[in-house]
Amino acid sequence: MVRTKLQRCIDCGEYGLGENCKSCNGKMVAVAPLKYSPEDPQGARRRQRVDAGSDEWVDSLPTPRKVIKGEEE
Ligand SMILES: [Zn+2]
């Protein structure tokens, strides 16, 4: 059984199966989601690594509200 991963162009968002976009010849990336476990067995270690909860960690978080506002204006 051959499993073909759906690809998506990172430039224009076109879906396809090749390595390059048929529309703009941009790079295609696999759409398949990353492996995810709701139990997150490595969560505690990961949070400790990034020092979650500290002021530095809060400052390092992305701020989607600002980005969205900037794109709309
Ligand atoms: Zn494209």
N, CA, C, O and the ligand as a Tripos MOL2 file, in Angstrom:
@<TRIPOS>MOLECULE
protein
  293   291    74     0     0
PROTEIN
NO_CHARGES

@<TRIPOS>ATOM
      1 N           0.8340   -1.1960    0.0000 N.3       1 MET1
      2 CA          0.0000    0.0000    0.0000 C.3       1 MET1
      3 C           0.8710    1.2500    0.0000 C.2       1 MET1
      4 O           1.7800    1.4090    0.8150 O.2       1 MET1
      5 N           0.5640    2.1110   -0.9270 N.am      2 VAL2
      6 CA          1.3250    3.3540   -1.0270 C.3       2 VAL2
      7 C           0.5470    4.4790   -0.3590 C.2       2 VAL2
      8 O          -0.6150    4.7370   -0.6720 O.2       2 VAL2
      9 N           1.2040    5.1140    0.5390 N.am      3 ARG3
     10 CA          0.5480    6.2520    1.1960 C.3       3 ARG3
     11 C           1.1380    7.5390    0.6590 C.2       3 ARG3
     12 O           2.3150    7.8340    0.8670 O.2       3 ARG3
     13 N           0.3160    8.2930   -0.0260 N.am      4 THR4
     14 CA          0.7720    9.5670   -0.5790 C.3       4 THR4
     15 C           0.3300   10.7010    0.3360 C.2       4 THR4
     16 O          -0.8530   10.8690    0.6320 O.2       4 THR4
     17 N           1.2950   11.4520    0.7600 N.am      5 LYS5
     18 CA          0.9610   12.5630    1.6480 C.3       5 LYS5
     19 C           0.5330   13.7750    0.8450 C.2       5 LYS5
     20 O           1.1750   14.1630   -0.1320 O.2       5 LYS5
     21 N          -0.5390   14.3430    1.2710 N.am      6 LEU6
     22 CA         -0.9950   15.5790    0.6390 C.3       6 LEU6
     23 C          -0.0060   16.6970    0.9480 C.2       6 LEU6
     24 O           0.4340   16.8720    2.0840 O.2       6 LEU6
     25 N           0.3250   17.4410   -0.0910 N.am      7 GLN7
     26 CA          1.2680   18.5440    0.0730 C.3       7 GLN7
     27 C           0.5490   19.8700   -0.1210 C.2       7 GLN7
     28 O          -0.4830   19.9480   -0.7860 O.2       7 GLN7
     29 N           1.1080   20.8900    0.4650 N.am      8 ARG8
     30 CA          0.5040   22.2050    0.2960 C.3       8 ARG8
     31 C           1.5870   23.2410    0.0670 C.2       8 ARG8
     32 O           2.6300   23.2340    0.7210 O.2       8 ARG8
     33 N           1.3180   24.1280   -0.8710 N.am      9 CYS9
     34 CA          2.2890   25.1640   -1.2080 C.3       9 CYS9
     35 C           2.3930   26.1770   -0.0700 C.2       9 CYS9
     36 O           1.3810   26.6680    0.4280 O.2       9 CYS9
     37 N           3.6250   26.4840    0.3350 N.am     10 ILE10
     38 CA          3.8000   27.4440    1.4210 C.3      10 ILE10
     39 C           3.6660   28.8750    0.9120 C.2      10 ILE10
     40 O           3.5490   29.8130    1.7000 O.2      10 ILE10
     41 N           3.6840   29.0340   -0.3960 N.am     11 ASP11
     42 CA          3.5920   30.3850   -0.9560 C.3      11 ASP11
     43 C           2.1490   30.7990   -1.2260 C.2      11 ASP11
     44 O           1.7220   31.8740   -0.8060 O.2      11 ASP11
     45 N           1.3910   29.9450   -1.9310 N.am     12 CYS12
     46 CA          0.0440   30.3420   -2.3210 C.3      12 CYS12
     47 C          -1.0300   29.4720   -1.6900 C.2      12 CYS12
     48 O          -2.2170   29.7680   -1.8260 O.2      12 CYS12
     49 N          -0.6320   28.3880   -0.9910 N.am     13 GLY13
     50 CA         -1.6210   27.5640   -0.3030 C.3      13 GLY13
     51 C          -2.3050   26.5470   -1.1820 C.2      13 GLY13
     52 O          -3.2540   25.8920   -0.7520 O.2      13 GLY13
     53 N          -1.8320   26.4050   -2.4220 N.am     14 GLU14
     54 CA         -2.4260   25.4280   -3.3320 C.3      14 GLU14
     55 C          -2.0850   24.0090   -2.8670 C.2      14 GLU14
     56 O          -0.9610   23.7450   -2.4410 O.2      14 GLU14
     57 N          -3.0590   23.1000   -2.9490 N.am     15 TYR15
     58 CA         -2.8150   21.7080   -2.5760 C.3      15 TYR15
     59 C          -2.3430   20.9100   -3.7810 C.2      15 TYR15
     60 O          -2.7130   21.2010   -4.9190 O.2      15 TYR15
     61 N          -1.5230   19.9030   -3.5190 N.am     16 GLY16
     62 CA         -1.0450   19.0630   -4.5980 C.3      16 GLY16
     63 C          -0.2890   17.8770   -4.0360 C.2      16 GLY16
     64 O          -0.2750   17.6510   -2.8260 O.2      16 GLY16
     65 N           0.3460   17.1170   -4.9280 N.am     17 LEU17
     66 CA          1.0710   15.9270   -4.4860 C.3      17 LEU17
     67 C           2.5490   15.9830   -4.8390 C.2      17 LEU17
     68 O           3.3230   15.1590   -4.3530 O.2      17 LEU17
     69 N           2.9570   16.9250   -5.6660 N.am     18 GLY18
     70 CA          4.3530   16.9990   -6.0680 C.3      18 GLY18
     71 C           5.1900   17.7870   -5.0670 C.2      18 GLY18
     72 O           4.6950   18.2410   -4.0350 O.2      18 GLY18
     73 N           6.4710   17.9370   -5.3980 N.am     19 GLU19
     74 CA          7.3590   18.6770   -4.5110 C.3      19 GLU19
     75 C           7.2750   20.1700   -4.7520 C.2      19 GLU19
     76 O           7.6520   20.9740   -3.9000 O.2      19 GLU19
     77 N           6.7710   20.5310   -5.9330 N.am     20 ASN20
     78 CA          6.6590   21.9490   -6.2370 C.3      20 ASN20
     79 C           5.2370   22.2900   -6.6740 C.2      20 ASN20
     80 O           4.5450   21.4670   -7.2750 O.2      20 ASN20
     81 N           4.8190   23.4950   -6.3690 N.am     21 CYS21
     82 CA          3.4620   23.9390   -6.6530 C.3      21 CYS21
     83 C           3.2240   24.0670   -8.1500 C.2      21 CYS21
     84 O           4.0600   24.5860   -8.8890 O.2      21 CYS21
     85 N           2.0500   23.5770   -8.5850 N.am     22 LYS22
     86 CA          1.7190   23.6700  -10.0000 C.3      22 LYS22
     87 C           1.3700   25.0990  -10.3870 C.2      22 LYS22
     88 O           1.5120   25.4820  -11.5490 O.2      22 LYS22
     89 N           0.9150   25.8890   -9.4200 N.am     23 SER23
     90 CA          0.4850   27.2450   -9.7260 C.3      23 SER23
     91 C           1.6340   28.2420   -9.7360 C.2      23 SER23
     92 O           1.7620   29.0390  -10.6660 O.2      23 SER23
     93 N           2.4660   28.1970   -8.7070 N.am     24 CYS24
     94 CA          3.5160   29.2150   -8.6020 C.3      24 CYS24
     95 C           4.9060   28.6010   -8.4950 C.2      24 CYS24
     96 O           5.8920   29.3220   -8.3460 O.2      24 CYS24
     97 N           4.9940   27.2590   -8.5710 N.am     25 ASN25
     98 CA          6.2720   26.5570   -8.4740 C.3      25 ASN25
     99 C           6.9390   26.7540   -7.1190 C.2      25 ASN25
    100 O           8.1540   26.6080   -6.9840 O.2      25 ASN25
    101 N           6.1320   27.0870   -6.1240 N.am     26 GLY26
    102 CA          6.6770   27.2620   -4.7710 C.3      26 GLY26
    103 C           6.9380   25.9220   -4.1070 C.2      26 GLY26
    104 O           6.6000   24.8680   -4.6450 O.2      26 GLY26
    105 N           7.5340   25.9780   -2.9490 N.am     27 LYS27
    106 CA          7.8590   24.7550   -2.2200 C.3      27 LYS27
    107 C           6.5970   24.1670   -1.5900 C.2      27 LYS27
    108 O           5.7810   24.8810   -1.0060 O.2      27 LYS27
    109 N           6.4580   22.8430   -1.7250 N.am     28 MET28
    110 CA          5.3180   22.1610   -1.1340 C.3      28 MET28
    111 C           5.7410   21.4880    0.1690 C.2      28 MET28
    112 O           6.8360   20.9320    0.2530 O.2      28 MET28
    113 N           4.8940   21.5360    1.1690 N.am     29 VAL29
    114 CA          5.1760   20.8560    2.4290 C.3      29 VAL29
    115 C           4.0180   19.9240    2.7560 C.2      29 VAL29
    116 O           2.8780   20.1670    2.3620 O.2      29 VAL29
    117 N           4.3230   18.8610    3.4760 N.am     30 ALA30
    118 CA          3.2930   17.8910    3.8360 C.3      30 ALA30
    119 C           2.2630   18.5360    4.7530 C.2      30 ALA30
    120 O           2.5990   19.2810    5.6730 O.2      30 ALA30
    121 N           1.0050   18.2280    4.4750 N.am     31 VAL31
    122 CA         -0.0730   18.8120    5.2690 C.3      31 VAL31
    123 C          -0.3130   18.0340    6.5550 C.2      31 VAL31
    124 O          -0.8580   18.5620    7.5230 O.2      31 VAL31
    125 N           0.1030   16.7680    6.5500 N.am     32 ALA32
    126 CA         -0.1660   15.9040    7.7080 C.3      32 ALA32
    127 C           0.2470   16.5790    9.0060 C.2      32 ALA32
    128 O           1.3370   17.1450    9.0920 O.2      32 ALA32
    129 N          -0.5970   16.5260    9.9980 N.am     33 PRO33
    130 CA         -0.2970   17.1860   11.2620 C.3      33 PRO33
    131 C           0.8140   16.4840   12.0250 C.2      33 PRO33
    132 O           1.0760   15.3010   11.8070 O.2      33 PRO33
    133 N           1.4540   17.2020   12.9030 N.am     34 LEU34
    134 CA          2.4810   16.6110   13.7340 C.3      34 LEU34
    135 C           1.8400   15.6280   14.7060 C.2      34 LEU34
    136 O           0.6770   15.7600   15.0880 O.2      34 LEU34
    137 N           2.6260   14.6560   15.0850 N.am     35 LYS35
    138 CA          2.1420   13.6920   16.0610 C.3      35 LYS35
    139 C           1.8110   14.4410   17.3540 C.2      35 LYS35
    140 O           2.6020   15.2420   17.8520 O.2      35 LYS35
    141 N           0.6480   14.1630   17.8680 N.am     36 TYR36
    142 CA          0.2290   14.9030   19.0510 C.3      36 TYR36
    143 C          -0.4220   13.9900   20.0680 C.2      36 TYR36
    144 O          -1.3140   13.2120   19.7300 O.2      36 TYR36
    145 N           0.0060   14.0760   21.2730 N.am     37 SER37
    146 CA         -0.6240   13.3060   22.3370 C.3      37 SER37
    147 C          -1.2600   14.2620   23.3330 C.2      37 SER37
    148 O          -0.5800   15.1370   23.8690 O.2      37 SER37
    149 N          -2.5570   14.1090   23.5890 N.am     38 PRO38
    150 CA         -3.2180   15.0020   24.5470 C.3      38 PRO38
    151 C          -2.6440   14.8630   25.9440 C.2      38 PRO38
    152 O          -2.7780   15.7620   26.7740 O.2      38 PRO38
    153 N          -2.0070   13.7380   26.1970 N.am     39 GLU39
    154 CA         -1.4330   13.5520   27.5310 C.3      39 GLU39
    155 C          -0.0880   14.2540   27.6620 C.2      39 GLU39
    156 O           0.3640   14.5410   28.7700 O.2      39 GLU39
    157 N           0.5510   14.5290   26.5250 N.am     40 ASP40
    158 CA          1.7880   15.2990   26.4980 C.3      40 ASP40
    159 C           2.7960   14.8070   27.5380 C.2      40 ASP40
    160 O           3.1060   15.5260   28.4880 O.2      40 ASP40
    161 N           3.3060   13.5930   27.3650 N.am     41 PRO41
    162 CA          4.2040   13.0130   28.3720 C.3      41 PRO41
    163 C           5.4760   13.8220   28.5830 C.2      41 PRO41
    164 O           6.0830   13.7580   29.6520 O.2      41 PRO41
    165 N           5.8870   14.5910   27.5620 N.am     42 GLN42
    166 CA          7.1030   15.3960   27.7150 C.3      42 GLN42
    167 C           6.7860   16.8260   28.1230 C.2      42 GLN42
    168 O           7.6850   17.6630   28.1910 O.2      42 GLN42
    169 N           5.5140   17.1160   28.3970 N.am     43 GLY43
    170 CA          5.0970   18.4900   28.6620 C.3      43 GLY43
    171 C           5.8260   19.1370   29.8270 C.2      43 GLY43
    172 O           6.2810   20.2770   29.7300 O.2      43 GLY43
    173 N           5.9340   18.4070   30.9250 N.am     44 ALA44
    174 CA          6.5690   18.9860   32.1090 C.3      44 ALA44
    175 C           8.0200   19.3420   31.8260 C.2      44 ALA44
    176 O           8.5000   20.4060   32.2170 O.2      44 ALA44
    177 N           8.7220   18.4210   31.1300 N.am     45 ARG45
    178 CA         10.1210   18.6930   30.8200 C.3      45 ARG45
    179 C          10.2540   19.8670   29.8560 C.2      45 ARG45
    180 O          11.1570   20.6930   29.9840 O.2      45 ARG45
    181 N           9.3340   19.9270   28.8860 N.am     46 ARG46
    182 CA          9.4200   21.0110   27.9160 C.3      46 ARG46
    183 C           9.1550   22.3530   28.5820 C.2      46 ARG46
    184 O           9.8450   23.3370   28.3120 O.2      46 ARG46
    185 N           8.1570   22.3890   29.4510 N.am     47 ARG47
    186 CA          7.8440   23.6520   30.1110 C.3      47 ARG47
    187 C           8.9960   24.0990   31.0120 C.2      47 ARG47
    188 O           9.2910   25.2880   31.1320 O.2      47 ARG47
    189 N           9.6490   23.0930   31.6530 N.am     48 GLN48
    190 CA         10.7810   23.4390   32.5000 C.3      48 GLN48
    191 C          11.9180   24.0040   31.6550 C.2      48 GLN48
    192 O          12.6100   24.9340   32.0680 O.2      48 GLN48
    193 N          12.1000   23.4300   30.4700 N.am     49 ARG49
    194 CA         13.1890   23.8710   29.6020 C.3      49 ARG49
    195 C          13.0030   25.3190   29.1790 C.2      49 ARG49
    196 O          13.9660   26.0840   29.1330 O.2      49 ARG49
    197 N          11.7630   25.7020   28.8690 N.am     50 VAL50
    198 CA         11.5320   27.0720   28.4240 C.3      50 VAL50
    199 C          11.1950   27.9840   29.5980 C.2      50 VAL50
    200 O          10.8850   29.1590   29.4030 O.2      50 VAL50
    201 N          11.2550   27.4450   30.8230 N.am     51 ASP51
    202 CA         11.0100   28.2320   32.0220 C.3      51 ASP51
    203 C           9.6110   28.8630   31.9720 C.2      51 ASP51
    204 O           9.4390   30.0560   32.2210 O.2      51 ASP51
    205 N           8.6280   28.0310   31.6450 N.am     52 ALA52
    206 CA          7.2560   28.5140   31.4910 C.3      52 ALA52
    207 C           6.7650   29.2060   32.7540 C.2      52 ALA52
    208 O           6.9700   28.7140   33.8640 O.2      52 ALA52
    209 N           6.1290   30.3270   32.5800 N.am     53 GLY53
    210 CA          5.5710   31.0640   33.7060 C.3      53 GLY53
    211 C           6.4340   32.2350   34.1270 C.2      53 GLY53
    212 O           5.9610   33.1350   34.8210 O.2      53 GLY53
    213 N           7.6950   32.2370   33.7170 N.am     54 SER54
    214 CA          8.5760   33.3430   34.0910 C.3      54 SER54
    215 C           8.2860   34.5710   33.2200 C.2      54 SER54
    216 O           7.6420   34.4560   32.1770 O.2      54 SER54
    217 N           8.7470   35.7090   33.6390 N.am     55 ASP55
    218 CA          8.5500   36.9360   32.8600 C.3      55 ASP55
    219 C           9.2110   36.8170   31.4860 C.2      55 ASP55
    220 O           8.6710   37.2870   30.4850 O.2      55 ASP55
    221 N          10.3860   36.1830   31.4530 N.am     56 GLU56
    222 CA         11.0770   36.0040   30.1750 C.3      56 GLU56
    223 C          10.2360   35.1630   29.2230 C.2      56 GLU56
    224 O          10.1760   35.4260   28.0220 O.2      56 GLU56
    225 N           9.5850   34.1400   29.7880 N.am     57 TRP57
    226 CA          8.7570   33.2510   28.9520 C.3      57 TRP57
    227 C           7.5650   34.0180   28.4060 C.2      57 TRP57
    228 O           7.2230   33.8810   27.2310 O.2      57 TRP57
    229 N           6.9350   34.8200   29.2430 N.am     58 VAL58
    230 CA          5.7790   35.6070   28.8000 C.3      58 VAL58
    231 C           6.1920   36.5520   27.6690 C.2      58 VAL58
    232 O           5.4740   36.7040   26.6810 O.2      58 VAL58
    233 N           7.3540   37.1810   27.8250 N.am     59 ASP59
    234 CA          7.8190   38.1040   26.7930 C.3      59 ASP59
    235 C           8.1170   37.3870   25.4810 C.2      59 ASP59
    236 O           8.0220   37.9780   24.4050 O.2      59 ASP59
    237 N           8.4800   36.1080   25.5780 N.am     60 SER60
    238 CA          8.8640   35.3720   24.3730 C.3      60 SER60
    239 C           7.6560   34.8490   23.6140 C.2      60 SER60
    240 O           7.7990   34.3840   22.4830 O.2      60 SER60
    241 N           6.4770   34.9110   24.2040 N.am     61 LEU61
    242 CA          5.2870   34.3960   23.5250 C.3      61 LEU61
    243 C           4.9070   35.2950   22.3600 C.2      61 LEU61
    244 O           5.0780   36.5130   22.4240 O.2      61 LEU61
    245 N           4.3860   34.6840   21.2840 N.am     62 PRO62
    246 CA          3.9200   35.4990   20.1550 C.3      62 PRO62
    247 C           2.6980   36.3140   20.5430 C.2      62 PRO62
    248 O           1.9350   35.9390   21.4340 O.2      62 PRO62
    249 N           2.5300   37.4250   19.8610 N.am     63 THR63
    250 CA          1.3910   38.2870   20.1570 C.3      63 THR63
    251 C           0.5180   38.3970   18.9100 C.2      63 THR63
    252 O           0.6570   39.3330   18.1230 O.2      63 THR63
    253 N          -0.3900   37.4230   18.7360 N.am     64 PRO64
    254 CA         -1.2050   37.3760   17.5160 C.3      64 PRO64
    255 C          -2.0680   38.6110   17.3260 C.2      64 PRO64
    256 O          -2.3390   39.0010   16.1900 O.2      64 PRO64
    257 N          -2.4990   39.2270   18.3960 N.am     65 ARG65
    258 CA         -3.3750   40.3840   18.2360 C.3      65 ARG65
    259 C          -2.6570   41.4980   17.4830 C.2      65 ARG65
    260 O          -3.2260   42.1180   16.5850 O.2      65 ARG65
    261 N          -1.4170   41.7430   17.8540 N.am     66 LYS66
    262 CA         -0.6440   42.7900   17.1850 C.3      66 LYS66
    263 C          -0.4170   42.4580   15.7160 C.2      66 LYS66
    264 O          -0.5560   43.3160   14.8450 O.2      66 LYS66
    265 N          -0.0680   41.2030   15.4560 N.am     67 VAL67
    266 CA          0.2460   40.7890   14.0930 C.3      67 VAL67
    267 C          -0.9800   40.9270   13.2100 C.2      67 VAL67
    268 O          -0.8960   41.4500   12.0980 O.2      67 VAL67
    269 N          -2.1240   40.4570   13.7030 N.am     68 ILE68
    270 CA         -3.3570   40.5090   12.9090 C.3      68 ILE68
    271 C          -3.7380   41.9560   12.6370 C.2      68 ILE68
    272 O          -4.1390   42.2990   11.5250 O.2      68 ILE68
    273 N          -3.6140   42.7980   13.6450 N.am     69 LYS69
    274 CA         -3.9700   44.1840   13.4660 C.3      69 LYS69
    275 C          -3.0760   44.8280   12.4030 C.2      69 LYS69
    276 O          -3.5430   45.5900   11.5570 O.2      69 LYS69
    277 N          -1.7820   44.5050   12.4640 N.am     70 GLY70
    278 CA         -0.8520   45.0880   11.5070 C.3      70 GLY70
    279 C          -1.1410   44.6380   10.0780 C.2      70 GLY70
    280 O          -0.9550   45.4000    9.1290 O.2      70 GLY70
    281 N          -1.6000   43.3900    9.9310 N.am     71 GLU71
    282 CA         -1.8630   42.8880    8.5850 C.3      71 GLU71
    283 C          -3.1480   43.4850    7.9990 C.2      71 GLU71
    284 O          -3.2780   43.6330    6.7840 O.2      71 GLU71
    285 N          -4.0800   43.8210    8.8710 N.am     72 GLU72
    286 CA         -5.3510   44.3320    8.3690 C.3      72 GLU72
    287 C          -5.2590   45.7980    7.9760 C.2      72 GLU72
    288 O          -6.0180   46.2770    7.1330 O.2      72 GLU72
    289 N          -4.3250   46.4990    8.5930 N.am     73 GLU73
    290 CA         -4.2260   47.9240    8.2810 C.3      73 GLU73
    291 C          -3.4020   48.1950    7.0290 C.2      73 GLU73
    292 O          -3.2310   49.3510    6.6400 O.2      73 GLU73
    293 ZN          1.9440   27.9130   -4.9940 Zn       74 ZN74
@<TRIPOS>BOND
     1     1     2 1
     2     2     3 1
     3     3     4 2
     4     3     5 am
     5     5     6 1
     6     6     7 1
     7     7     8 2
     8     7     9 am
     9     9    10 1
    10    10    11 1
    11    11    12 2
    12    11    13 am
    13    13    14 1
    14    14    15 1
    15    15    16 2
    16    15    17 am
    17    17    18 1
    18    18    19 1
    19    19    20 2
    20    19    21 am
    21    21    22 1
    22    22    23 1
    23    23    24 2
    24    23    25 am
    25    25    26 1
    26    26    27 1
    27    27    28 2
    28    27    29 am
    29    29    30 1
    30    30    31 1
    31    31    32 2
    32    31    33 am
    33    33    34 1
    34    34    35 1
    35    35    36 2
    36    35    37 am
    37    37    38 1
    38    38    39 1
    39    39    40 2
    40    39    41 am
    41    41    42 1
    42    42    43 1
    43    43    44 2
    44    43    45 am
    45    45    46 1
    46    46    47 1
    47    47    48 2
    48    47    49 am
    49    49    50 1
    50    50    51 1
    51    51    52 2
    52    51    53 am
    53    53    54 1
    54    54    55 1
    55    55    56 2
    56    55    57 am
    57    57    58 1
    58    58    59 1
    59    59    60 2
    60    59    61 am
    61    61    62 1
    62    62    63 1
    63    63    64 2
    64    63    65 am
    65    65    66 1
    66    66    67 1
    67    67    68 2
    68    67    69 am
    69    69    70 1
    70    70    71 1
    71    71    72 2
    72    71    73 am
    73    73    74 1
    74    74    75 1
    75    75    76 2
    76    75    77 am
    77    77    78 1
    78    78    79 1
    79    79    80 2
    80    79    81 am
    81    81    82 1
    82    82    83 1
    83    83    84 2
    84    83    85 am
    85    85    86 1
    86    86    87 1
    87    87    88 2
    88    87    89 am
    89    89    90 1
    90    90    91 1
    91    91    92 2
    92    91    93 am
    93    93    94 1
    94    94    95 1
    95    95    96 2
    96    95    97 am
    97    97    98 1
    98    98    99 1
    99    99   100 2
   100    99   101 am
   101   101   102 1
   102   102   103 1
   103   103   104 2
   104   103   105 am
   105   105   106 1
   106   106   107 1
   107   107   108 2
   108   107   109 am
   109   109   110 1
   110   110   111 1
   111   111   112 2
   112   111   113 am
   113   113   114 1
   114   114   115 1
   115   115   116 2
   116   115   117 am
   117   117   118 1
   118   118   119 1
   119   119   120 2
   120   119   121 am
   121   121   122 1
   122   122   123 1
   123   123   124 2
   124   123   125 am
   125   125   126 1
   126   126   127 1
   127   127   128 2
   128   127   129 am
   129   129   130 1
   130   130   131 1
   131   131   132 2
   132   131   133 am
   133   133   134 1
   134   134   135 1
   135   135   136 2
   136   135   137 am
   137   137   138 1
   138   138   139 1
   139   139   140 2
   140   139   141 am
   141   141   142 1
   142   142   143 1
   143   143   144 2
   144   143   145 am
   145   145   146 1
   146   146   147 1
   147   147   148 2
   148   147   149 am
   149   149   150 1
   150   150   151 1
   151   151   152 2
   152   151   153 am
   153   153   154 1
   154   154   155 1
   155   155   156 2
   156   155   157 am
   157   157   158 1
   158   158   159 1
   159   159   160 2
   160   159   161 am
   161   161   162 1
   162   162   163 1
   163   163   164 2
   164   163   165 am
   165   165   166 1
   166   166   167 1
   167   167   168 2
   168   167   169 am
   169   169   170 1
   170   170   171 1
   171   171   172 2
   172   171   173 am
   173   173   174 1
   174   174   175 1
   175   175   176 2
   176   175   177 am
   177   177   178 1
   178   178   179 1
   179   179   180 2
   180   179   181 am
   181   181   182 1
   182   182   183 1
   183   183   184 2
   184   183   185 am
   185   185   186 1
   186   186   187 1
   187   187   188 2
   188   187   189 am
   189   189   190 1
   190   190   191 1
   191   191   192 2
   192   191   193 am
   193   193   194 1
   194   194   195 1
   195   195   196 2
   196   195   197 am
   197   197   198 1
   198   198   199 1
   199   199   200 2
   200   199   201 am
   201   201   202 1
   202   202   203 1
   203   203   204 2
   204   203   205 am
   205   205   206 1
   206   206   207 1
   207   207   208 2
   208   207   209 am
   209   209   210 1
   210   210   211 1
   211   211   212 2
   212   211   213 am
   213   213   214 1
   214   214   215 1
   215   215   216 2
   216   215   217 am
   217   217   218 1
   218   218   219 1
   219   219   220 2
   220   219   221 am
   221   221   222 1
   222   222   223 1
   223   223   224 2
   224   223   225 am
   225   225   226 1
   226   226   227 1
   227   227   228 2
   228   227   229 am
   229   229   230 1
   230   230   231 1
   231   231   232 2
   232   231   233 am
   233   233   234 1
   234   234   235 1
   235   235   236 2
   236   235   237 am
   237   237   238 1
   238   238   239 1
   239   239   240 2
   240   239   241 am
   241   241   242 1
   242   242   243 1
   243   243   244 2
   244   243   245 am
   245   245   246 1
   246   246   247 1
   247   247   248 2
   248   247   249 am
   249   249   250 1
   250   250   251 1
   251   251   252 2
   252   251   253 am
   253   253   254 1
   254   254   255 1
   255   255   256 2
   256   255   257 am
   257   257   258 1
   258   258   259 1
   259   259   260 2
   260   259   261 am
   261   261   262 1
   262   262   263 1
   263   263   264 2
   264   263   265 am
   265   265   266 1
   266   266   267 1
   267   267   268 2
   268   267   269 am
   269   269   270 1
   270   270   271 1
   271   271   272 2
   272   271   273 am
   273   273   274 1
   274   274   275 1
   275   275   276 2
   276   275   277 am
   277   277   278 1
   278   278   279 1
   279   279   280 2
   280   279   281 am
   281   281   282 1
   282   282   283 1
   283   283   284 2
   284   283   285 am
   285   285   286 1
   286   286   287 1
   287   287   288 2
   288   287   289 am
   289   289   290 1
   290   290   291 1
   291   291   292 2
@<TRIPOS>SUBSTRUCTURE
     1 MET1         2 RESIDUE 1 A MET
     2 VAL2         6 RESIDUE 1 A VAL
     3 ARG3        10 RESIDUE 1 A ARG
     4 THR4        14 RESIDUE 1 A THR
     5 LYS5        18 RESIDUE 1 A LYS
     6 LEU6        22 RESIDUE 1 A LEU
     7 GLN7        26 RESIDUE 1 A GLN
     8 ARG8        30 RESIDUE 1 A ARG
     9 CYS9        34 RESIDUE 1 A CYS
    10 ILE10       38 RESIDUE 1 A ILE
    11 ASP11       42 RESIDUE 1 A ASP
    12 CYS12       46 RESIDUE 1 A CYS
    13 GLY13       50 RESIDUE 1 A GLY
    14 GLU14       54 RESIDUE 1 A GLU
    15 TYR15       58 RESIDUE 1 A TYR
    16 GLY16       62 RESIDUE 1 A GLY
    17 LEU17       66 RESIDUE 1 A LEU
    18 GLY18       70 RESIDUE 1 A GLY
    19 GLU19       74 RESIDUE 1 A GLU
    20 ASN20       78 RESIDUE 1 A ASN
    21 CYS21       82 RESIDUE 1 A CYS
    22 LYS22       86 RESIDUE 1 A LYS
    23 SER23       90 RESIDUE 1 A SER
    24 CYS24       94 RESIDUE 1 A CYS
    25 ASN25       98 RESIDUE 1 A ASN
    26 GLY26      102 RESIDUE 1 A GLY
    27 LYS27      106 RESIDUE 1 A LYS
    28 MET28      110 RESIDUE 1 A MET
    29 VAL29      114 RESIDUE 1 A VAL
    30 ALA30      118 RESIDUE 1 A ALA
    31 VAL31      122 RESIDUE 1 A VAL
    32 ALA32      126 RESIDUE 1 A ALA
    33 PRO33      130 RESIDUE 1 A PRO
    34 LEU34      134 RESIDUE 1 A LEU
    35 LYS35      138 RESIDUE 1 A LYS
    36 TYR36      142 RESIDUE 1 A TYR
    37 SER37      146 RESIDUE 1 A SER
    38 PRO38      150 RESIDUE 1 A PRO
    39 GLU39      154 RESIDUE 1 A GLU
    40 ASP40      158 RESIDUE 1 A ASP
    41 PRO41      162 RESIDUE 1 A PRO
    42 GLN42      166 RESIDUE 1 A GLN
    43 GLY43      170 RESIDUE 1 A GLY
    44 ALA44      174 RESIDUE 1 A ALA
    45 ARG45      178 RESIDUE 1 A ARG
    46 ARG46      182 RESIDUE 1 A ARG
    47 ARG47      186 RESIDUE 1 A ARG
    48 GLN48      190 RESIDUE 1 A GLN
    49 ARG49      194 RESIDUE 1 A ARG
    50 VAL50      198 RESIDUE 1 A VAL
    51 ASP51      202 RESIDUE 1 A ASP
    52 ALA52      206 RESIDUE 1 A ALA
    53 GLY53      210 RESIDUE 1 A GLY
    54 SER54      214 RESIDUE 1 A SER
    55 ASP55      218 RESIDUE 1 A ASP
    56 GLU56      222 RESIDUE 1 A GLU
    57 TRP57      226 RESIDUE 1 A TRP
    58 VAL58      230 RESIDUE 1 A VAL
    59 ASP59      234 RESIDUE 1 A ASP
    60 SER60      238 RESIDUE 1 A SER
    61 LEU61      242 RESIDUE 1 A LEU
    62 PRO62      246 RESIDUE 1 A PRO
    63 THR63      250 RESIDUE 1 A THR
    64 PRO64      254 RESIDUE 1 A PRO
    65 ARG65      258 RESIDUE 1 A ARG
    66 LYS66      262 RESIDUE 1 A LYS
    67 VAL67      266 RESIDUE 1 A VAL
    68 ILE68      270 RESIDUE 1 A ILE
    69 LYS69      274 RESIDUE 1 A LYS
    70 GLY70      278 RESIDUE 1 A GLY
    71 GLU71      282 RESIDUE 1 A GLU
    72 GLU72      286 RESIDUE 1 A GLU
    73 GLU73      290 RESIDUE 1 A GLU
    74 ZN74       293 GROUP 0 **** ****
